[in-house]
Amino acid sequence: MTDTAAPAPTPSTADKAAALAALHVPGDPLVVVNVWDAITARIVARTPGVRALASASHAVAFAHGVADGEGMPVDMALDAARRITGATDLPVSIDFERGYAPDAAGVRANVARLIEAGAAGLNMEDSLEGATGPRRPLAEAAERVAAARAAADEAGVPLSINARTDTLAGSPDAWDEAIDRANAYVDAGATSIFMLGLRDETMIENAVAAVRAPISVIAMPGSPSLERLAELGVARVSFGPMVLGLTLAHLGAAAAQLTARGEYPAELATKYEL
């Protein structure tokens, strides 16, 4: 008789959340290639070197045919999150926009539902109308971060809260406000700070020094290299909706090549399985 090893137990959401938090290491950043549905989650998750996943709200919304900026109702957003988290055993951070609620109590209720959907972490932003628009008052924004932490504590899940401040994206010279907001969110329970609008290496280095939590940045062509971001002390790097752009650019190029009766793209023979 041949002995077969028992399958490894599926990690709990609490286990995944703790693992995700531990991956935010200044100088050894977690690199997340953003996903937007079950198949992109599966493909990225099974790629060597990938340790965790993150969704991008813009990409998720566009995949559903609606606008970014909470264009989806909360039930649709939670269903999308559930499909992504259910596609992998890796920790998943969900871009939860502004919490899909007008007040902190609503944020707390919605984050509780997001944890039930399997999220190990979330992004939550402090802007009211997009990254370059007005920001929510600081005390109110911090209260919403605290509400997310309270929901996680009640669920017994050490949720990774990647609190996003859009200060520098909307007001490039408002450095003091950006740092004050970042540290207020840390005090409210954020485990890392996602700062939009860090334009150069000096700003990144200064943010790493001034914020009392790991720093997350978004990267794109023209940004410091991934190796340089590590040297600067960044703890997390993501690419947001630009991964969707990358994917659609390849799809568009293939469509143009085929309709022009060109060569068959080699990738056309690739088969993927759920």
N, C-alpha and C positions, 0 to 999 in steps of 0.2 A: 504494500500500500504506500502510496506517495503522500507525504505530508505537504500540505499547502499552507502558506502563511496567511493568517487572517488579514484582510484589508485594513489599512490604517484608518483609524476613526476620522470622521469628518470633523474638522475643527469647528468649534462654536463661534458665534459672532464675537463673543468676548475674547476668545483666543485670537481671532483675526484682528480685532481692534488693538490688542496689546502688541501683536506682531507689527502692525502698521505703524504704531507710534514709535516702536524701537528702530524702525527703518529710517527715521528722520535724524540723520547724523550729520552735523556740520562738518564739512570737509569730505564726506563720503556720501554725496547726495543720492537719494532715491530718485531714479529717473522713471517717470510714468508716461507711457505712450497712451494718450487718451482714447477712450472707446465710447461707443454710443448705442450698442445693442448686443444681443447674445452672441452673434457670430463674430463680431469684432473682438468681444471680450474673450471668446475661446481662442481665437487665432493669436492674440497678443499674449494671453496667459500661458500658452504652451510654447512660447518662444524662449529659447535658452537665455538665461540671465534675468528674465522678468521676475520681479519679487512681489509686485502689487499692481493693482489697476486703479485708474481714476476715470470717471466719466467727464464729459464736457457738456454743459447745459446747451450751448449753442448747437453742437452737433446732434444731441438728442432731440432738441426741438425741431431742427431742420429735417431729421429723419422721420419725424411725425408730421411734417408739413405745416408746422406752425412757427411763429416768430420766437426768437430768444427773448429773455426778459420776462420769464414766467408766463409765456404765451400758452403753456400747457396748464390745465387745471391740476391741482395737487394729486388727485387720484391717478391721472395719466402719468405724472412724474413719478409717483411711487410704483406704478406698474412697470414703467421703464427701468427703474432702479432694481426692482425684483428680478426682472429678466436678466439684467447684467450680473447681479450677484449670484443668481442661480446657475450661471454658465461656468463658474470656476470655484475652486476651493481657495484661491488666493484672496487676500484682503482686498476690498474694493472701497475706494473713497468716492462718494457721490457728490457731484456739483449740485447743491441744493439751493442755488440762487439766493433769494432773500428770505427763504424759509416758508414761502407760500402762505403767509399769514400777516394780517395787519398789526398784530401786537405780540408781545412776548409769550402770552399764554397760548396763542395759536401756534407759535413756533415750537413751544415745548410739546404740544400735542402732535404736531406733524413730525418732529424729530423722533418721538417715540414710535410712530408708525414707520419711519424710515429705518430705524434699528430693527424693527420686526421684519422689515423687507430684506434684512441681511447686510446692511451697510456697516462697514468697520470704521468709516470716517466720513466726513463731509466738508465741503467748502460752503461758507456763507459770507455774502458780501454786504458792504455797508452803504452802497449807493442806492439811490431811489429810482433812477431812470436810466440806468446804464453806466458804464465805467467812467464816462467823462461828465456825467450829470451831477446834480447836487447829492451830497451825502446825508444820511440820516443823522440827526443829532447824536453826539458822542454817547451821552448817557443812555439813550434809547438803544443805540446799536450795541453797546456793551451788555445791556439788559437782555437782548436777544441771544447773544453768545452765552450768557449765564443760563438762559432758559434751555438752550441746547444741552449744556452740561448737566443741568438738573434732570433732564429727560434721560440722559445716559446713565447718570448715577442711579436713578430709580430703576432702570433696566439692568443694572449690574454690569454694564458694558463700558470699558475705558475708551470711549469713542475718541478718535483723533479728530479734533476740530481745527481745520485749516482756515482761520478767519482771514477774510480778504478785505484789505482796505484799498479803496480806489482813489485815495486822496491825491497822490502824485499824478495819476492819469487825468484827473479833472483839473487839478491846480498844481502844476509842475514845481512851483516854488514853495509850496506849503510843507516844507520838510518837518518843521516842529509839530504841526498837526498830525502828519503821517505817523511820526514816532509816538506821539501821545496816544493816538488811536490804537496803534499796534500794542503798546504795553497795557492799555486799558482792556483790550480784548484778552491778553494773556492773563491779567488779573481776574477776568470774568470766567476763565476756564479754557481758553484756546490753547492748543498744544503746539501750534505752529502758526506763523503769520505769512500770508500770501500778499506780497506788495506789488501791485501794478504800478508801472511808471518808473521803475528803477532803470535809468537810461544808460548808465556807464559803470565801469568797474569801481570807481570811487564811491558812487552812491550805494552799490551793492555792499562793498566792504564796510561802509559807515552804518548801513542798516543792520548788518550782522553784528556789529559792535554795540549798537544802541538798543536793539530789541531783546527783551528777556525771554526769547524762545527761538527755536529754529526758524530760519527764513526759507520761504518757498518763492521761486520765481518762474515766470514763463519765458521760454526761449524760442528763438526763431533765427533765420539767416540774418546776420548782422549782430547778433548777440555775442558776448564772450563765449568761447568754446566751452564745451562741457567740462573739459579738464580744468580750464581756467575758473569756471564757476565753483568747482570743487576746491581749488586753491583759495578762493575768496571766502570759503566757509559756508557756502549755500548748503542747505539740507534737503531740498527737494526741487526738482525741475520738471515742469510739465510743458505741454505744447498746445493745450486748449483746442479750439476748433480747427487749428491749422493741420491737424492730422486728418480731419475730414477733407480739407482742401487738398492735401497730398493725395488721398485716395481718389477723390473725384477728378483730379487732374490726370491721373493715370487712366481712369475710366474714360474720360473724354478723349484722351489721346488714342486709346484703343478703338473707340467708336469711329474716330476720324480715319484711322488707318484701315479699318474694315470696310467702311462705306466707300472709301476711295479704291476699293478692290486691291488693297495692298497685301503685304505678307501677313500671315496669321501670327499674332503675337505669341511667343513661346508660352507665356503664362496662361493662354487659353486652354492648354491641356491640363492645367493644375486642377485637381479635385479636392474640395474641402468637405469635411464631414462634421456634423454636429456631435 
